[in-house]
Amino acid sequence: MHWLQTAWPLLRDIVLTGLGVWIIFTQVEAASPDAALLVVALGCIAPAARSAVATILSAPGSSLESPHPQEEQPSEHSPSSDGGTVEQREG
């Protein structure tokens, strides 16, 4: 079954996607498009789209969180060198 693991990306990315795109183009040009064929076309394109999205999301640096923690905003009172607090003047 090693050949199947090698052939699946080729089938998914070229054959199924190409078939799905071809069906969509033929339905766009049709006088009355068939909704069932459009669903089949989207089903043909879905595995390649899922694989592409998974690859993009697993790439380094693509996390949703910020890579740098946000810096703390200075408060109204900042500590002074003598241990007390010094108020910052607004103006």
PyMOL Python script that loads the backbone (N, CA, C, O; Angstrom):
from pymol import cmd

cmd.read_pdbstr("""\
ATOM      1  N   MET A   1       0.806  -1.197   0.000  1.00  0.00           N
ATOM      2  CA  MET A   1       0.000   0.000   0.000  1.00  0.00           C
ATOM      3  C   MET A   1       0.851   1.264   0.000  1.00  0.00           C
ATOM      4  O   MET A   1       0.312   2.367   0.086  1.00  0.00           O
ATOM      5  N   HIS A   2       2.167   1.121  -0.095  1.00  0.00           N
ATOM      6  CA  HIS A   2       3.030   2.285  -0.144  1.00  0.00           C
ATOM      7  C   HIS A   2       2.757   3.111  -1.406  1.00  0.00           C
ATOM      8  O   HIS A   2       2.891   4.334  -1.374  1.00  0.00           O
ATOM      9  N   TRP A   3       2.390   2.488  -2.480  1.00  0.00           N
ATOM     10  CA  TRP A   3       2.094   3.205  -3.720  1.00  0.00           C
ATOM     11  C   TRP A   3       0.877   4.104  -3.558  1.00  0.00           C
ATOM     12  O   TRP A   3       0.788   5.159  -4.186  1.00  0.00           O
ATOM     13  N   LEU A   4      -0.058   3.684  -2.714  1.00  0.00           N
ATOM     14  CA  LEU A   4      -1.255   4.492  -2.490  1.00  0.00           C
ATOM     15  C   LEU A   4      -0.910   5.784  -1.743  1.00  0.00           C
ATOM     16  O   LEU A   4      -1.463   6.845  -2.035  1.00  0.00           O
ATOM     17  N   GLN A   5       0.012   5.684  -0.773  1.00  0.00           N
ATOM     18  CA  GLN A   5       0.435   6.887  -0.048  1.00  0.00           C
ATOM     19  C   GLN A   5       1.171   7.852  -0.964  1.00  0.00           C
ATOM     20  O   GLN A   5       1.116   9.066  -0.770  1.00  0.00           O
ATOM     21  N   THR A   6       1.856   7.315  -1.953  1.00  0.00           N
ATOM     22  CA  THR A   6       2.559   8.156  -2.908  1.00  0.00           C
ATOM     23  C   THR A   6       1.605   8.739  -3.938  1.00  0.00           C
ATOM     24  O   THR A   6       1.770   9.885  -4.355  1.00  0.00           O
ATOM     25  N   ALA A   7       0.614   7.968  -4.350  1.00  0.00           N
ATOM     26  CA  ALA A   7      -0.302   8.400  -5.399  1.00  0.00           C
ATOM     27  C   ALA A   7      -1.409   9.327  -4.892  1.00  0.00           C
ATOM     28  O   ALA A   7      -1.941  10.115  -5.673  1.00  0.00           O
ATOM     29  N   TRP A   8      -1.770   9.256  -3.607  1.00  0.00           N
ATOM     30  CA  TRP A   8      -2.891  10.049  -3.106  1.00  0.00           C
ATOM     31  C   TRP A   8      -2.685  11.556  -3.295  1.00  0.00           C
ATOM     32  O   TRP A   8      -3.608  12.221  -3.765  1.00  0.00           O
ATOM     33  N   PRO A   9      -1.519  12.132  -2.954  1.00  0.00           N
ATOM     34  CA  PRO A   9      -1.369  13.574  -3.185  1.00  0.00           C
ATOM     35  C   PRO A   9      -1.518  13.951  -4.657  1.00  0.00           C
ATOM     36  O   PRO A   9      -2.072  15.003  -4.975  1.00  0.00           O
ATOM     37  N   LEU A  10      -1.032  13.107  -5.545  1.00  0.00           N
ATOM     38  CA  LEU A  10      -1.178  13.369  -6.978  1.00  0.00           C
ATOM     39  C   LEU A  10      -2.646  13.326  -7.390  1.00  0.00           C
ATOM     40  O   LEU A  10      -3.116  14.200  -8.118  1.00  0.00           O
ATOM     41  N   LEU A  11      -3.361  12.322  -6.930  1.00  0.00           N
ATOM     42  CA  LEU A  11      -4.793  12.222  -7.240  1.00  0.00           C
ATOM     43  C   LEU A  11      -5.575  13.389  -6.637  1.00  0.00           C
ATOM     44  O   LEU A  11      -6.430  13.983  -7.294  1.00  0.00           O
ATOM     45  N   ARG A  12      -5.268  13.709  -5.378  1.00  0.00           N
ATOM     46  CA  ARG A  12      -5.993  14.767  -4.667  1.00  0.00           C
ATOM     47  C   ARG A  12      -5.763  16.128  -5.301  1.00  0.00           C
ATOM     48  O   ARG A  12      -6.711  16.873  -5.548  1.00  0.00           O
ATOM     49  N   ASP A  13      -4.509  16.449  -5.563  1.00  0.00           N
ATOM     50  CA  ASP A  13      -4.175  17.801  -6.009  1.00  0.00           C
ATOM     51  C   ASP A  13      -4.388  18.030  -7.492  1.00  0.00           C
ATOM     52  O   ASP A  13      -4.661  19.157  -7.906  1.00  0.00           O
ATOM     53  N   ILE A  14      -4.272  16.995  -8.297  1.00  0.00           N
ATOM     54  CA  ILE A  14      -4.389  17.202  -9.742  1.00  0.00           C
ATOM     55  C   ILE A  14      -5.692  16.639 -10.295  1.00  0.00           C
ATOM     56  O   ILE A  14      -6.460  17.362 -10.929  1.00  0.00           O
ATOM     57  N   VAL A  15      -5.942  15.370 -10.063  1.00  0.00           N
ATOM     58  CA  VAL A  15      -7.095  14.722 -10.694  1.00  0.00           C
ATOM     59  C   VAL A  15      -8.412  15.207 -10.085  1.00  0.00           C
ATOM     60  O   VAL A  15      -9.288  15.684 -10.806  1.00  0.00           O
ATOM     61  N   LEU A  16      -8.555  15.087  -8.765  1.00  0.00           N
ATOM     62  CA  LEU A  16      -9.820  15.494  -8.134  1.00  0.00           C
ATOM     63  C   LEU A  16     -10.069  16.993  -8.259  1.00  0.00           C
ATOM     64  O   LEU A  16     -11.183  17.413  -8.573  1.00  0.00           O
ATOM     65  N   THR A  17      -9.043  17.798  -8.018  1.00  0.00           N
ATOM     66  CA  THR A  17      -9.220  19.240  -8.129  1.00  0.00           C
ATOM     67  C   THR A  17      -9.523  19.644  -9.567  1.00  0.00           C
ATOM     68  O   THR A  17     -10.394  20.479  -9.810  1.00  0.00           O
ATOM     69  N   GLY A  18      -8.815  19.061 -10.505  1.00  0.00           N
ATOM     70  CA  GLY A  18      -9.078  19.355 -11.914  1.00  0.00           C
ATOM     71  C   GLY A  18     -10.477  18.966 -12.327  1.00  0.00           C
ATOM     72  O   GLY A  18     -11.140  19.708 -13.052  1.00  0.00           O
ATOM     73  N   LEU A  19     -10.939  17.806 -11.872  1.00  0.00           N
ATOM     74  CA  LEU A  19     -12.299  17.366 -12.176  1.00  0.00           C
ATOM     75  C   LEU A  19     -13.319  18.337 -11.576  1.00  0.00           C
ATOM     76  O   LEU A  19     -14.291  18.707 -12.235  1.00  0.00           O
ATOM     77  N   GLY A  20     -13.094  18.746 -10.332  1.00  0.00           N
ATOM     78  CA  GLY A  20     -14.006  19.687  -9.681  1.00  0.00           C
ATOM     79  C   GLY A  20     -14.064  21.023 -10.391  1.00  0.00           C
ATOM     80  O   GLY A  20     -15.143  21.585 -10.578  1.00  0.00           O
ATOM     81  N   VAL A  21     -12.916  21.534 -10.784  1.00  0.00           N
ATOM     82  CA  VAL A  21     -12.881  22.814 -11.496  1.00  0.00           C
ATOM     83  C   VAL A  21     -13.557  22.680 -12.859  1.00  0.00           C
ATOM     84  O   VAL A  21     -14.295  23.573 -13.274  1.00  0.00           O
ATOM     85  N   TRP A  22     -13.314  21.587 -13.544  1.00  0.00           N
ATOM     86  CA  TRP A  22     -13.937  21.368 -14.857  1.00  0.00           C
ATOM     87  C   TRP A  22     -15.465  21.317 -14.738  1.00  0.00           C
ATOM     88  O   TRP A  22     -16.176  21.903 -15.554  1.00  0.00           O
ATOM     89  N   ILE A  23     -15.961  20.614 -13.717  1.00  0.00           N
ATOM     90  CA  ILE A  23     -17.421  20.536 -13.505  1.00  0.00           C
ATOM     91  C   ILE A  23     -17.990  21.929 -13.237  1.00  0.00           C
ATOM     92  O   ILE A  23     -19.036  22.289 -13.778  1.00  0.00           O
ATOM     93  N   ILE A  24     -17.303  22.712 -12.404  1.00  0.00           N
ATOM     94  CA  ILE A  24     -17.790  24.059 -12.101  1.00  0.00           C
ATOM     95  C   ILE A  24     -17.843  24.912 -13.365  1.00  0.00           C
ATOM     96  O   ILE A  24     -18.834  25.601 -13.605  1.00  0.00           O
ATOM     97  N   PHE A  25     -16.786  24.871 -14.173  1.00  0.00           N
ATOM     98  CA  PHE A  25     -16.784  25.654 -15.403  1.00  0.00           C
ATOM     99  C   PHE A  25     -17.890  25.230 -16.358  1.00  0.00           C
ATOM    100  O   PHE A  25     -18.516  26.079 -16.992  1.00  0.00           O
ATOM    101  N   THR A  26     -18.138  23.934 -16.467  1.00  0.00           N
ATOM    102  CA  THR A  26     -19.218  23.494 -17.365  1.00  0.00           C
ATOM    103  C   THR A  26     -20.580  23.916 -16.831  1.00  0.00           C
ATOM    104  O   THR A  26     -21.484  24.206 -17.615  1.00  0.00           O
ATOM    105  N   GLN A  27     -20.742  23.955 -15.526  1.00  0.00           N
ATOM    106  CA  GLN A  27     -22.017  24.354 -14.948  1.00  0.00           C
ATOM    107  C   GLN A  27     -22.227  25.865 -15.021  1.00  0.00           C
ATOM    108  O   GLN A  27     -23.361  26.326 -15.146  1.00  0.00           O
ATOM    109  N   VAL A  28     -21.160  26.628 -14.946  1.00  0.00           N
ATOM    110  CA  VAL A  28     -21.280  28.080 -15.069  1.00  0.00           C
ATOM    111  C   VAL A  28     -21.765  28.449 -16.459  1.00  0.00           C
ATOM    112  O   VAL A  28     -22.562  29.372 -16.621  1.00  0.00           O
ATOM    113  N   GLU A  29     -21.282  27.725 -17.461  1.00  0.00           N
ATOM    114  CA  GLU A  29     -21.671  28.012 -18.843  1.00  0.00           C
ATOM    115  C   GLU A  29     -23.012  27.391 -19.224  1.00  0.00           C
ATOM    116  O   GLU A  29     -23.555  27.719 -20.279  1.00  0.00           O
ATOM    117  N   ALA A  30     -23.555  26.511 -18.402  1.00  0.00           N
ATOM    118  CA  ALA A  30     -24.808  25.835 -18.728  1.00  0.00           C
ATOM    119  C   ALA A  30     -25.988  26.796 -18.607  1.00  0.00           C
ATOM    120  O   ALA A  30     -25.960  27.750 -17.829  1.00  0.00           O
ATOM    121  N   ALA A  31     -27.031  26.518 -19.400  1.00  0.00           N
ATOM    122  CA  ALA A  31     -28.233  27.352 -19.351  1.00  0.00           C
ATOM    123  C   ALA A  31     -28.939  27.218 -18.002  1.00  0.00           C
ATOM    124  O   ALA A  31     -29.421  28.205 -17.448  1.00  0.00           O
ATOM    125  N   SER A  32     -28.997  25.995 -17.478  1.00  0.00           N
ATOM    126  CA  SER A  32     -29.575  25.778 -16.144  1.00  0.00           C
ATOM    127  C   SER A  32     -28.621  24.863 -15.360  1.00  0.00           C
ATOM    128  O   SER A  32     -28.646  23.644 -15.528  1.00  0.00           O
ATOM    129  N   PRO A  33     -27.786  25.458 -14.508  1.00  0.00           N
ATOM    130  CA  PRO A  33     -26.807  24.673 -13.751  1.00  0.00           C
ATOM    131  C   PRO A  33     -27.478  23.679 -12.819  1.00  0.00           C
ATOM    132  O   PRO A  33     -28.539  23.953 -12.258  1.00  0.00           O
ATOM    133  N   ASP A  34     -26.853  22.528 -12.662  1.00  0.00           N
ATOM    134  CA  ASP A  34     -27.359  21.474 -11.792  1.00  0.00           C
ATOM    135  C   ASP A  34     -26.690  21.609 -10.420  1.00  0.00           C
ATOM    136  O   ASP A  34     -25.467  21.522 -10.309  1.00  0.00           O
ATOM    137  N   ALA A  35     -27.484  21.817  -9.398  1.00  0.00           N
ATOM    138  CA  ALA A  35     -26.951  22.017  -8.052  1.00  0.00           C
ATOM    139  C   ALA A  35     -26.230  20.771  -7.548  1.00  0.00           C
ATOM    140  O   ALA A  35     -25.229  20.880  -6.839  1.00  0.00           O
ATOM    141  N   ALA A  36     -26.725  19.599  -7.903  1.00  0.00           N
ATOM    142  CA  ALA A  36     -26.087  18.361  -7.451  1.00  0.00           C
ATOM    143  C   ALA A  36     -24.672  18.235  -8.019  1.00  0.00           C
ATOM    144  O   ALA A  36     -23.759  17.794  -7.321  1.00  0.00           O
ATOM    145  N   LEU A  37     -24.489  18.619  -9.278  1.00  0.00           N
ATOM    146  CA  LEU A  37     -23.152  18.564  -9.861  1.00  0.00           C
ATOM    147  C   LEU A  37     -22.216  19.587  -9.215  1.00  0.00           C
ATOM    148  O   LEU A  37     -21.021  19.326  -9.074  1.00  0.00           O
ATOM    149  N   LEU A  38     -22.740  20.732  -8.827  1.00  0.00           N
ATOM    150  CA  LEU A  38     -21.909  21.711  -8.142  1.00  0.00           C
ATOM    151  C   LEU A  38     -21.480  21.207  -6.763  1.00  0.00           C
ATOM    152  O   LEU A  38     -20.362  21.479  -6.327  1.00  0.00           O
ATOM    153  N   VAL A  39     -22.346  20.487  -6.085  1.00  0.00           N
ATOM    154  CA  VAL A  39     -21.989  19.885  -4.801  1.00  0.00           C
ATOM    155  C   VAL A  39     -20.904  18.836  -4.993  1.00  0.00           C
ATOM    156  O   VAL A  39     -19.966  18.755  -4.200  1.00  0.00           O
ATOM    157  N   VAL A  40     -21.029  18.026  -6.051  1.00  0.00           N
ATOM    158  CA  VAL A  40     -20.004  17.024  -6.353  1.00  0.00           C
ATOM    159  C   VAL A  40     -18.679  17.718  -6.656  1.00  0.00           C
ATOM    160  O   VAL A  40     -17.625  17.254  -6.220  1.00  0.00           O
ATOM    161  N   ALA A  41     -18.721  18.815  -7.393  1.00  0.00           N
ATOM    162  CA  ALA A  41     -17.499  19.555  -7.723  1.00  0.00           C
ATOM    163  C   ALA A  41     -16.829  20.095  -6.467  1.00  0.00           C
ATOM    164  O   ALA A  41     -15.609  20.010  -6.326  1.00  0.00           O
ATOM    165  N   LEU A  42     -17.616  20.644  -5.562  1.00  0.00           N
ATOM    166  CA  LEU A  42     -17.044  21.136  -4.302  1.00  0.00           C
ATOM    167  C   LEU A  42     -16.478  19.991  -3.476  1.00  0.00           C
ATOM    168  O   LEU A  42     -15.467  20.154  -2.794  1.00  0.00           O
ATOM    169  N   GLY A  43     -17.129  18.833  -3.535  1.00  0.00           N
ATOM    170  CA  GLY A  43     -16.600  17.661  -2.849  1.00  0.00           C
ATOM    171  C   GLY A  43     -15.280  17.197  -3.436  1.00  0.00           C
ATOM    172  O   GLY A  43     -14.435  16.665  -2.716  1.00  0.00           O
ATOM    173  N   CYS A  44     -15.092  17.390  -4.733  1.00  0.00           N
ATOM    174  CA  CYS A  44     -13.824  17.030  -5.374  1.00  0.00           C
ATOM    175  C   CYS A  44     -12.709  17.997  -4.981  1.00  0.00           C
ATOM    176  O   CYS A  44     -11.551  17.597  -4.866  1.00  0.00           O
ATOM    177  N   ILE A  45     -13.052  19.247  -4.780  1.00  0.00           N
ATOM    178  CA  ILE A  45     -12.051  20.267  -4.458  1.00  0.00           C
ATOM    179  C   ILE A  45     -11.714  20.270  -2.962  1.00  0.00           C
ATOM    180  O   ILE A  45     -10.621  20.691  -2.583  1.00  0.00           O
ATOM    181  N   ALA A  46     -12.620  19.815  -2.121  1.00  0.00           N
ATOM    182  CA  ALA A  46     -12.459  19.911  -0.664  1.00  0.00           C
ATOM    183  C   ALA A  46     -11.193  19.242  -0.119  1.00  0.00           C
ATOM    184  O   ALA A  46     -10.536  19.850   0.726  1.00  0.00           O
ATOM    185  N   PRO A  47     -10.803  18.029  -0.544  1.00  0.00           N
ATOM    186  CA  PRO A  47      -9.584  17.432   0.034  1.00  0.00           C
ATOM    187  C   PRO A  47      -8.325  18.256  -0.222  1.00  0.00           C
ATOM    188  O   PRO A  47      -7.482  18.381   0.666  1.00  0.00           O
ATOM    189  N   ALA A  48      -8.189  18.810  -1.405  1.00  0.00           N
ATOM    190  CA  ALA A  48      -7.016  19.633  -1.703  1.00  0.00           C
ATOM    191  C   ALA A  48      -7.054  20.928  -0.898  1.00  0.00           C
ATOM    192  O   ALA A  48      -6.021  21.390  -0.414  1.00  0.00           O
ATOM    193  N   ALA A  49      -8.231  21.506  -0.756  1.00  0.00           N
ATOM    194  CA  ALA A  49      -8.358  22.743   0.024  1.00  0.00           C
ATOM    195  C   ALA A  49      -8.032  22.482   1.490  1.00  0.00           C
ATOM    196  O   ALA A  49      -7.351  23.285   2.127  1.00  0.00           O
ATOM    197  N   ARG A  50      -8.510  21.374   2.024  1.00  0.00           N
ATOM    198  CA  ARG A  50      -8.233  21.018   3.419  1.00  0.00           C
ATOM    199  C   ARG A  50      -6.734  20.828   3.629  1.00  0.00           C
ATOM    200  O   ARG A  50      -6.179  21.292   4.625  1.00  0.00           O
ATOM    201  N   SER A  51      -6.086  20.151   2.697  1.00  0.00           N
ATOM    202  CA  SER A  51      -4.651  19.932   2.791  1.00  0.00           C
ATOM    203  C   SER A  51      -3.884  21.247   2.723  1.00  0.00           C
ATOM    204  O   SER A  51      -2.919  21.438   3.463  1.00  0.00           O
ATOM    205  N   ALA A  52      -4.298  22.143   1.856  1.00  0.00           N
ATOM    206  CA  ALA A  52      -3.631  23.432   1.724  1.00  0.00           C
ATOM    207  C   ALA A  52      -3.785  24.269   2.992  1.00  0.00           C
ATOM    208  O   ALA A  52      -2.825  24.888   3.450  1.00  0.00           O
ATOM    209  N   VAL A  53      -4.980  24.288   3.553  1.00  0.00           N
ATOM    210  CA  VAL A  53      -5.219  25.048   4.781  1.00  0.00           C
ATOM    211  C   VAL A  53      -4.411  24.458   5.939  1.00  0.00           C
ATOM    212  O   VAL A  53      -3.830  25.201   6.730  1.00  0.00           O
ATOM    213  N   ALA A  54      -4.371  23.135   6.042  1.00  0.00           N
ATOM    214  CA  ALA A  54      -3.595  22.494   7.109  1.00  0.00           C
ATOM    215  C   ALA A  54      -2.109  22.800   6.968  1.00  0.00           C
ATOM    216  O   ALA A  54      -1.420  22.999   7.968  1.00  0.00           O
ATOM    217  N   THR A  55      -1.616  22.839   5.750  1.00  0.00           N
ATOM    218  CA  THR A  55      -0.204  23.169   5.516  1.00  0.00           C
ATOM    219  C   THR A  55       0.087  24.607   5.905  1.00  0.00           C
ATOM    220  O   THR A  55       1.113  24.891   6.522  1.00  0.00           O
ATOM    221  N   ILE A  56      -0.802  25.505   5.553  1.00  0.00           N
ATOM    222  CA  ILE A  56      -0.599  26.916   5.886  1.00  0.00           C
ATOM    223  C   ILE A  56      -0.634  27.127   7.389  1.00  0.00           C
ATOM    224  O   ILE A  56       0.201  27.850   7.932  1.00  0.00           O
ATOM    225  N   LEU A  57      -1.587  26.505   8.066  1.00  0.00           N
ATOM    226  CA  LEU A  57      -1.720  26.703   9.509  1.00  0.00           C
ATOM    227  C   LEU A  57      -0.614  26.027  10.302  1.00  0.00           C
ATOM    228  O   LEU A  57      -0.338  26.435  11.430  1.00  0.00           O
ATOM    229  N   SER A  58       0.031  24.996   9.739  1.00  0.00           N
ATOM    230  CA  SER A  58       1.100  24.321  10.466  1.00  0.00           C
ATOM    231  C   SER A  58       2.466  24.918  10.163  1.00  0.00           C
ATOM    232  O   SER A  58       3.467  24.450  10.706  1.00  0.00           O
ATOM    233  N   ALA A  59       2.540  25.928   9.319  1.00  0.00           N
ATOM    234  CA  ALA A  59       3.810  26.564   8.985  1.00  0.00           C
ATOM    235  C   ALA A  59       4.330  27.334  10.193  1.00  0.00           C
ATOM    236  O   ALA A  59       3.540  27.841  10.990  1.00  0.00           O
ATOM    237  N   PRO A  60       5.641  27.427  10.336  1.00  0.00           N
ATOM    238  CA  PRO A  60       6.200  28.180  11.463  1.00  0.00           C
ATOM    239  C   PRO A  60       5.814  29.649  11.390  1.00  0.00           C
ATOM    240  O   PRO A  60       5.809  30.248  10.314  1.00  0.00           O
ATOM    241  N   GLY A  61       5.495  30.220  12.533  1.00  0.00           N
ATOM    242  CA  GLY A  61       5.147  31.634  12.592  1.00  0.00           C
ATOM    243  C   GLY A  61       3.730  31.941  12.179  1.00  0.00           C
ATOM    244  O   GLY A  61       3.395  33.107  11.972  1.00  0.00           O
ATOM    245  N   SER A  62       2.879  30.927  12.050  1.00  0.00           N
ATOM    246  CA  SER A  62       1.514  31.182  11.621  1.00  0.00           C
ATOM    247  C   SER A  62       0.514  31.032  12.760  1.00  0.00           C
ATOM    248  O   SER A  62      -0.684  30.883  12.518  1.00  0.00           O
ATOM    249  N   SER A  63       0.996  31.071  13.999  1.00  0.00           N
ATOM    250  CA  SER A  63       0.075  30.919  15.117  1.00  0.00           C
ATOM    251  C   SER A  63      -0.798  32.161  15.236  1.00  0.00           C
ATOM    252  O   SER A  63      -0.428  33.241  14.777  1.00  0.00           O
ATOM    253  N   LEU A  64      -1.934  31.997  15.844  1.00  0.00           N
ATOM    254  CA  LEU A  64      -2.861  33.102  16.004  1.00  0.00           C
ATOM    255  C   LEU A  64      -2.420  34.048  17.117  1.00  0.00           C
ATOM    256  O   LEU A  64      -2.813  35.214  17.143  1.00  0.00           O
ATOM    257  N   GLU A  65      -1.602  33.539  18.031  1.00  0.00           N
ATOM    258  CA  GLU A  65      -1.134  34.373  19.125  1.00  0.00           C
ATOM    259  C   GLU A  65       0.051  35.208  18.663  1.00  0.00           C
ATOM    260  O   GLU A  65       0.788  34.817  17.758  1.00  0.00           O
ATOM    261  N   SER A  66       0.219  36.343  19.285  1.00  0.00           N
ATOM    262  CA  SER A  66       1.334  37.219  18.955  1.00  0.00           C
ATOM    263  C   SER A  66       2.635  36.561  19.394  1.00  0.00           C
ATOM    264  O   SER A  66       2.690  36.020  20.498  1.00  0.00           O
ATOM    265  N   PRO A  67       3.683  36.586  18.576  1.00  0.00           N
ATOM    266  CA  PRO A  67       4.926  35.963  18.975  1.00  0.00           C
ATOM    267  C   PRO A  67       5.627  36.718  20.101  1.00  0.00           C
ATOM    268  O   PRO A  67       6.437  36.136  20.823  1.00  0.00           O
ATOM    269  N   HIS A  68       5.327  38.001  20.260  1.00  0.00           N
ATOM    270  CA  HIS A  68       5.932  38.791  21.318  1.00  0.00           C
ATOM    271  C   HIS A  68       4.856  39.157  22.334  1.00  0.00           C
ATOM    272  O   HIS A  68       3.789  39.646  21.963  1.00  0.00           O
ATOM    273  N   PRO A  69       5.130  38.923  23.603  1.00  0.00           N
ATOM    274  CA  PRO A  69       4.132  39.338  24.596  1.00  0.00           C
ATOM    275  C   PRO A  69       3.994  40.855  24.581  1.00  0.00           C
ATOM    276  O   PRO A  69       4.961  41.587  24.367  1.00  0.00           O
ATOM    277  N   GLN A  70       2.781  41.295  24.811  1.00  0.00           N
ATOM    278  CA  GLN A  70       2.553  42.736  24.786  1.00  0.00           C
ATOM    279  C   GLN A  70       3.266  43.390  25.960  1.00  0.00           C
ATOM    280  O   GLN A  70       3.253  42.890  27.085  1.00  0.00           O
ATOM    281  N   GLU A  71       3.887  44.523  25.662  1.00  0.00           N
ATOM    282  CA  GLU A  71       4.592  45.242  26.707  1.00  0.00           C
ATOM    283  C   GLU A  71       3.583  45.865  27.651  1.00  0.00           C
ATOM    284  O   GLU A  71       2.499  46.282  27.242  1.00  0.00           O
ATOM    285  N   GLU A  72       3.957  45.921  28.926  1.00  0.00           N
ATOM    286  CA  GLU A  72       3.068  46.516  29.903  1.00  0.00           C
ATOM    287  C   GLU A  72       3.012  48.018  29.683  1.00  0.00           C
ATOM    288  O   GLU A  72       4.034  48.665  29.451  1.00  0.00           O
ATOM    289  N   GLN A  73       1.811  48.561  29.758  1.00  0.00           N
ATOM    290  CA  GLN A  73       1.630  49.996  29.629  1.00  0.00           C
ATOM    291  C   GLN A  73       2.022  50.641  30.949  1.00  0.00           C
ATOM    292  O   GLN A  73       1.700  50.111  32.013  1.00  0.00           O
ATOM    293  N   PRO A  74       2.711  51.775  30.899  1.00  0.00           N
ATOM    294  CA  PRO A  74       3.072  52.429  32.165  1.00  0.00           C
ATOM    295  C   PRO A  74       1.812  52.901  32.883  1.00  0.00           C
ATOM    296  O   PRO A  74       0.892  53.439  32.267  1.00  0.00           O
ATOM    297  N   SER A  75       1.789  52.692  34.171  1.00  0.00           N
ATOM    298  CA  SER A  75       0.636  53.111  34.958  1.00  0.00           C
ATOM    299  C   SER A  75       0.785  54.570  35.349  1.00  0.00           C
ATOM    300  O   SER A  75       1.810  55.196  35.078  1.00  0.00           O
ATOM    301  N   GLU A  76      -0.248  55.108  35.988  1.00  0.00           N
ATOM    302  CA  GLU A  76      -0.179  56.507  36.432  1.00  0.00           C
ATOM    303  C   GLU A  76       0.908  56.684  37.474  1.00  0.00           C
ATOM    304  O   GLU A  76       1.552  57.731  37.539  1.00  0.00           O
ATOM    305  N   HIS A  77       1.109  55.670  38.279  1.00  0.00           N
ATOM    306  CA  HIS A  77       2.115  55.734  39.331  1.00  0.00           C
ATOM    307  C   HIS A  77       3.257  54.804  38.945  1.00  0.00           C
ATOM    308  O   HIS A  77       3.048  53.608  38.740  1.00  0.00           O
ATOM    309  N   SER A  78       4.440  55.343  38.850  1.00  0.00           N
ATOM    310  CA  SER A  78       5.582  54.491  38.575  1.00  0.00           C
ATOM    311  C   SER A  78       6.496  54.511  39.783  1.00  0.00           C
ATOM    312  O   SER A  78       6.643  55.550  40.426  1.00  0.00           O
ATOM    313  N   PRO A  79       7.106  53.395  40.100  1.00  0.00           N
ATOM    314  CA  PRO A  79       7.948  53.335  41.306  1.00  0.00           C
ATOM    315  C   PRO A  79       9.162  54.249  41.182  1.00  0.00           C
ATOM    316  O   PRO A  79       9.784  54.347  40.124  1.00  0.00           O
ATOM    317  N   SER A  80       9.483  54.915  42.286  1.00  0.00           N
ATOM    318  CA  SER A  80      10.668  55.772  42.291  1.00  0.00           C
ATOM    319  C   SER A  80      11.834  55.001  42.876  1.00  0.00           C
ATOM    320  O   SER A  80      11.672  53.880  43.357  1.00  0.00           O
ATOM    321  N   SER A  81      12.980  55.593  42.834  1.00  0.00           N
ATOM    322  CA  SER A  81      14.169  54.897  43.304  1.00  0.00           C
ATOM    323  C   SER A  81      14.177  54.742  44.831  1.00  0.00           C
ATOM    324  O   SER A  81      14.871  53.870  45.353  1.00  0.00           O
ATOM    325  N   ASP A  82      13.413  55.579  45.554  1.00  0.00           N
ATOM    326  CA  ASP A  82      13.413  55.477  47.006  1.00  0.00           C
ATOM    327  C   ASP A  82      12.314  54.577  47.544  1.00  0.00           C
ATOM    328  O   ASP A  82      12.089  54.536  48.754  1.00  0.00           O
ATOM    329  N   GLY A  83      11.624  53.856  46.668  1.00  0.00           N
ATOM    330  CA  GLY A  83      10.615  52.905  47.117  1.00  0.00           C
ATOM    331  C   GLY A  83       9.223  53.493  47.134  1.00  0.00           C
ATOM    332  O   GLY A  83       8.254  52.738  47.218  1.00  0.00           O
ATOM    333  N   GLY A  84       9.078  54.796  47.060  1.00  0.00           N
ATOM    334  CA  GLY A  84       7.760  55.414  47.034  1.00  0.00           C
ATOM    335  C   GLY A  84       7.238  55.459  45.613  1.00  0.00           C
ATOM    336  O   GLY A  84       7.816  54.859  44.707  1.00  0.00           O
ATOM    337  N   THR A  85       6.148  56.169  45.426  1.00  0.00           N
ATOM    338  CA  THR A  85       5.612  56.325  44.082  1.00  0.00           C
ATOM    339  C   THR A  85       5.638  57.778  43.691  1.00  0.00           C
ATOM    340  O   THR A  85       5.456  58.665  44.525  1.00  0.00           O
ATOM    341  N   VAL A  86       5.865  58.016  42.425  1.00  0.00           N
ATOM    342  CA  VAL A  86       5.886  59.365  41.895  1.00  0.00           C
ATOM    343  C   VAL A  86       4.776  59.460  40.860  1.00  0.00           C
ATOM    344  O   VAL A  86       4.725  58.655  39.930  1.00  0.00           O
ATOM    345  N   GLU A  87       3.896  60.427  41.013  1.00  0.00           N
ATOM    346  CA  GLU A  87       2.819  60.583  40.060  1.00  0.00           C
ATOM    347  C   GLU A  87       3.339  61.301  38.815  1.00  0.00           C
ATOM    348  O   GLU A  87       4.092  62.271  38.900  1.00  0.00           O
ATOM    349  N   GLN A  88       2.920  60.801  37.672  1.00  0.00           N
ATOM    350  CA  GLN A  88       3.299  61.436  36.417  1.00  0.00           C
ATOM    351  C   GLN A  88       2.338  62.570  36.150  1.00  0.00           C
ATOM    352  O   GLN A  88       1.132  62.425  36.351  1.00  0.00           O
ATOM    353  N   ARG A  89       2.844  63.673  35.708  1.00  0.00           N
ATOM    354  CA  ARG A  89       1.999  64.832  35.429  1.00  0.00           C
ATOM    355  C   ARG A  89       1.357  64.671  34.061  1.00  0.00           C
ATOM    356  O   ARG A  89       1.996  64.251  33.097  1.00  0.00           O
ATOM    357  N   GLU A  90       0.078  65.015  34.004  1.00  0.00           N
ATOM    358  CA  GLU A  90      -0.624  65.000  32.736  1.00  0.00           C
ATOM    359  C   GLU A  90      -0.543  66.395  32.137  1.00  0.00           C
ATOM    360  O   GLU A  90      -0.583  67.393  32.857  1.00  0.00           O
ATOM    361  N   GLY A  91      -0.430  66.458  30.816  1.00  0.00           N
ATOM    362  CA  GLY A  91      -0.417  67.785  30.284  1.00  0.00           C
ATOM    363  C   GLY A  91       0.139  67.909  28.938  1.00  0.00           C
ATOM    364  O   GLY A  91       0.195  69.010  28.392  1.00  0.00           O
TER     365      GLY A  91
END
""", "prot")
cmd.dss("prot")
cmd.show_as("cartoon", "prot")
cmd.util.cbc("prot")
cmd.orient("prot")
